[in-house]
Amino acid sequence: MDYKSLGDYYYSTEPIGHGSFSLIFKGYRIKDRKPVAVKKFTKYIDKKYVDSEINLMKDLDNNNILKLY
């Protein structure tokens, strides 16, 4: 399996999911191998929508929803 790096993280090149505007990859934080999901946008969307999603995900705290770091 191939991996790419992104800052303090690395992630698989095979997507584990997708949305209308993005692909999701399984990744890990380099320093402690904590599992993470990496979202890569595949289509251009307005920055205000990205900012809105970021702010929403930062505020969410639920075991069934991924935490944004």
N, C-alpha and C positions, 0 to 999 in steps of 0.2 A: 504494500500500500504506500502511495506517495504522499508526502506532507509538504506544506508550504508554511513559512513563518510570517507572522504579522505582529510586530512589536514584541511583547512578552509572551506571545502565544504561538502555537503551531497547530495546524489543522489538516485533516485529510482532504485530498483533492476530489473525493467522491462525495457528492451531496447526500444528506440523509433526509432532506425535505425541501419543499419549495412553496413559495407564495406567488402572488400575481407579479410582484416586482423584485423578488429576491430568491436566492438559494441559501440553504442552511447546511453547514458542515459541522461535523463533530471535531472538537479540538481539545487542547490541553494547555494549561498555564505552564510555562517552562520550569519555573522554580520549584513547583511541588506536584506537578502533573495533575492538578485539579481539573476535572472535565468541564468543558465549556461548549457552547454552541456559537458558531461564528456565522453571522448573517452577511451575505454579499449581495448588494443590490445589482440587478441585471438590467434594469431599465431606469432611465432618468425620471426622478420624481421631484417635485418642488421641495426645497429645503424645509419649508414650514411643516410639511407632513412628517419628514424625518425627525425634526425637533420635537414634534408633538408625540410621536411614538417613543422617542427616547425619554421624554419627561414622564410619560405614562408608565413605562416599564420600570423606571427608577423608583416610582412610588408604590408599585405593586409588591405585596409580600404574601405569597401563597405557595404552599407546597406543590401545587399542580401547575404553577407558572414559573418559567425560567426567570432567574434574577439577573438584571442587567448590572454589569460591573464596569 
